[in-house]
């Protein structure tokens, strides 16, 4: 039941629509102020009455029922108190009838494409990829949970002169055995050397362009080297994706669209959208206060925008998406505005369904800005392993009785989870300075804190003598009711996280559950009380499911 809507239906206030009143209803900040509140300040000017008078009029005309126990007015706020037994019965009925609590919702026949991670071939999978990979991976699970058909797309960076540079470097200084053994690290070393040498030998840049042209023209040797570099890259990045629990349905990258750009040019020509600027072909976007969208260079070469336009058209034709998301850093804000505006000018009514999901930058504490060319790289695999190693040290100190294999498994779940949660726990648009100490804090707003609360629940239930059954009358106290109200928000929170493309909303919600439960654990004896054990079981399931939607495992022991 939607209690906010139920309250608004019973409010009598002329001059304001149902939605206007509903948008002002908020959850009460304190239990003493009820469960929902309606501040009346925004109505005062239109009604020409003081907020206190308006609040009292609402109270006087409001009819109590089996759902709303009482109404109080405090300084211009109308506070509504739910009838606890009715609320708890409603929650438990809904919870029990689903069979699998917090299970995925039924399919809704809608498709969402999510373009995320999009690593560069032959370049390191570094910590700068953490946010796009974690945010995109979490949104993949969240939308899947809500019943959408989700298409995860890794738009590989596998096109450009950097591959000509790499072929040049390999043919000059490379060793097959060293590259086979060293993988991306060896390729990065060659790439850095190319740029060092090119500072003094300008002919290297011409050589690189020649080798890239060989790739474009399908030269056998160039293609064999390029595909080999790609295989070496994917072998290493797949290990990281597996560790993170991230999956993709498509690895169609930039090179995939090499032969799919002509239809873009054809439509732009048909619509008379292409103009020539300094030899290049562009779409003039001055009327939208944007620089022109570059489509073809003066030499006829395509650009990022050309390939992104081709990719959007391909995805619409192949998947018929309802939304097409691009989880890409905020530095590309202008690029995507240009691409989306160009799609609209091309006459595609689905252009507004293409959405840029921007995020901030990520770095390590005290770290320099990263540059593959300069050799300043922090590998994401190294960050994950360091977090796991640090976690293993903590586990050995805190729980030495665990077996070696179990310690290692728990350390993996907690260490990797700590890194992922830190990426997802604050607003995606904020820049992130990664700190191992903050990520692995068992008492802060971290994954280990949520995981530990989950294990606390499991530990209690493991000691229980039987199947716990919740009795409504025994859960009406303030602490129990606060938890039940919080748990009842699960679907709304997940839905809001999806609508706003913001996993941090779910992350914060899980912290709120933990804080309420740990207070509950301190204030009440749970073991032996069937109702409290049943509530503990629900908390454990909510935490496990919520963590899963954030790409994080929930161990039963720590």
Secondary structure as GFF3:
##gff-version 3
##sequence-region A 1 558
A	DSSP	alpha_helix	3	9	.	.	.	ID=ss1
A	DSSP	alpha_helix	18	22	.	.	.	ID=ss2
A	DSSP	beta_strand	25	27	.	.	.	ID=ss3
A	DSSP	three_ten_helix	31	33	.	.	.	ID=ss4
A	DSSP	beta_strand	36	39	.	.	.	ID=ss5
A	DSSP	three_ten_helix	41	43	.	.	.	ID=ss6
A	DSSP	alpha_helix	44	47	.	.	.	ID=ss7
A	DSSP	alpha_helix	51	61	.	.	.	ID=ss8
A	DSSP	beta_strand	68	74	.	.	.	ID=ss9
A	DSSP	beta_strand	77	82	.	.	.	ID=ss10
A	DSSP	alpha_helix	84	97	.	.	.	ID=ss11
A	DSSP	beta_strand	111	115	.	.	.	ID=ss12
A	DSSP	three_ten_helix	127	129	.	.	.	ID=ss13
A	DSSP	alpha_helix	130	145	.	.	.	ID=ss14
A	DSSP	beta_strand	149	153	.	.	.	ID=ss15
A	DSSP	alpha_helix	161	173	.	.	.	ID=ss16
A	DSSP	alpha_helix	176	198	.	.	.	ID=ss17
A	DSSP	alpha_helix	203	216	.	.	.	ID=ss18
A	DSSP	alpha_helix	220	244	.	.	.	ID=ss19
A	DSSP	three_ten_helix	254	257	.	.	.	ID=ss20
A	DSSP	alpha_helix	262	270	.	.	.	ID=ss21
A	DSSP	beta_strand	274	277	.	.	.	ID=ss22
A	DSSP	beta_strand	280	283	.	.	.	ID=ss23
A	DSSP	three_ten_helix	286	288	.	.	.	ID=ss24
A	DSSP	beta_strand	293	296	.	.	.	ID=ss25
A	DSSP	alpha_helix	304	319	.	.	.	ID=ss26
A	DSSP	beta_strand	323	327	.	.	.	ID=ss27
A	DSSP	three_ten_helix	330	332	.	.	.	ID=ss28
A	DSSP	alpha_helix	333	345	.	.	.	ID=ss29
A	DSSP	three_ten_helix	351	353	.	.	.	ID=ss30
A	DSSP	beta_strand	354	357	.	.	.	ID=ss31
A	DSSP	beta_strand	362	364	.	.	.	ID=ss32
A	DSSP	alpha_helix	380	398	.	.	.	ID=ss33
A	DSSP	alpha_helix	404	424	.	.	.	ID=ss34
A	DSSP	beta_strand	432	434	.	.	.	ID=ss35
A	DSSP	alpha_helix	436	439	.	.	.	ID=ss36
A	DSSP	alpha_helix	447	462	.	.	.	ID=ss37
A	DSSP	three_ten_helix	472	475	.	.	.	ID=ss38
A	DSSP	alpha_helix	478	487	.	.	.	ID=ss39
A	DSSP	alpha_helix	490	499	.	.	.	ID=ss40
A	DSSP	alpha_helix	503	523	.	.	.	ID=ss41
A	DSSP	alpha_helix	530	549	.	.	.	ID=ss42
###
